Amino acid sequence: MDKLPTWAWWTIAGGILLSPVIAFLLAVLVEIVIGCLVQGGLPAILILTVAVISGRLLMRKRWPRLPARNLLGDQA
C-alpha cells in the first residue's frame, strides 16, 4: 500500500478544484436565507443574530482536545 489508487488522486484533485465553487454557493445560500428573513419582516436584530450564528458555524475550527497533562491519576 505504498501508492494511492487513481480514484483517490482524482477525489483529492476534484475537492481542491471545486472547493471555491462550493464556498461561493454556500455564501449565496446564506444570502438567500437572510433575504428571505428580511422579506418576511423580521426585526433587524434577529436577522443579524442569524447571520452571526451561521457565520460562526461555517467558519469555526474544530480544535482537538488538549492532552491531560499535570493531572493525577484520579483527576483525569
N, C-alpha and C positions, 0 to 999 in steps of 0.2 A: 504494500500500500504506500509506495513512495510517490506515486503520481495521482493527481486528482483526475477523475473522469472528465470527459469532454463536456458533458451536460453541466457539471459543476462550474466549469470555467464560463460557460455561456450564461448560467444563472447569475454569477458574480458580475460579469460584464453588463448584463441586462439591468441588474439592480443599480449599478453605478450610473449607467446612462439614463435610466428612467427616474432616478430619484429627484432631479429638479422638476420634472413634469408632475410627479406625484405631489411634491411640495406646493407647486403652483395650484393644482387642482384642489388641494386641501385649503389653501388660502382663499380661493374662490368660494368654496363651500362655506367657510366661516363668514365671508362677506354676505353671502346669500341669507344665511341664518340671521345675521344682525339686521339686514334689510327687512326681512320678514317681521322681526320683532319691532322695528321702527314703524312699519306699515300697520302693525297691529295696535299701535297706540300705547305701548308700554312706557313707563317712566324711564327717563334717561339714566337714572342711577341703576336700574335693573339691567338695562342694555349694557352699560359699562361693566357691571358685575359679570354678566355672561361673557363678554369679550375677554375680560381679565382671566376668568376661570378657564375658558377654552384655550387661551394662550399659554397659561401655566401648565395645563395638562399636555399640550402638544410639545412644549419646549423643555419640560423638566428632564433632569438627568436622573437616571436610576443609579444612585450611589450604592456601592457594595457595602455591606456591614463591615465595620472595622473589627479586627480580631480583639478578643477579650484579653487584654494584657493587664498585668499587675492585679489580677484578681486571685483570691484564694480559691481553693477547690470547691467550697460550698457556696461561693458567691456567683459563680458562673452560670 
